[in-house]
Amino acid sequence: MSGPDAPRILVIRGGAIGDFVLTLPVLAALRERFPKAELEILGYPRIAAMAVDAGLVRAVHALESPGLAMFFTPNGAFDLEWREFFARYAIVVSYLYDPDDIFEKNVKSCGVGQFIAARHRPDETKPIHASEVFLKPLEQLTIFDGDPVARLAINSGEPSGNYLAMHPGSGSASKNWPEEKWRELFEYLLAKTTLQLLLIGGEAEGEKLQRLAFGLPDARLELADHLPLNRLVKRLAKCCGFIGQDSGVTHISSALGLPTLVLWGPSREAIWRP
């Protein structure tokens, strides 16, 4: 049952991992303002599942569902199932790129109580942090003091060893530290500390992780190569710290509360930093 103190709220969020993590303060602010709300996400399940695991939202619905396509066209013939889906919500907060308001108009036509259109990205000409930009639309719900720091409280059990997580990749080569520098850092840490290293890689790294790990002692090394994101988040939560670049994994590590060292690249730090 949806009511003024316990509304059913849908947050619509596409984008990459970092974009989603920087939107976590929105979910936390909504949860604090409406503690009894049924809060759900329309997004990418493999990314947004972390918010379910952290207890911020109840469920995630797939943004890539074929039935949603008509909501992005004028005068579309909407799937009845999706019309009924949107009609369930008292509040919809959308972070989708919708320059002509087509999606907004179509969703409103389903009987949504309140539709809040939010920026999908910050204006990079202004030095305002992304999380603060994403929180701003919540003022329409009398939320003026949301904490802009992204936080993920994941129950992952006891820490597993003295592992330092390291992610030598990102979504863009221009953001990356040279591969040979990463190798030097790995060798230095293995020689000068007792740390064990968790090396993280995904599609963007290709064979890079295998090259970097070649010849390093197996007993001090663990490879997290192409781990499903929900498993990676739980594995990171058990680490003692993190070193990475401007990437979604870096944002996750910071949100988990790990001591995090970021080798920052060309992105505007004032806007995009964790």
Summary of the structure (lengths in Angstrom):
residues: 274
radius of gyration: 20.4
end to end distance: 36.6
largest distance: 65.0
contacts: 841
relative contact order: 0.15
helix: 39%
strand: 17%
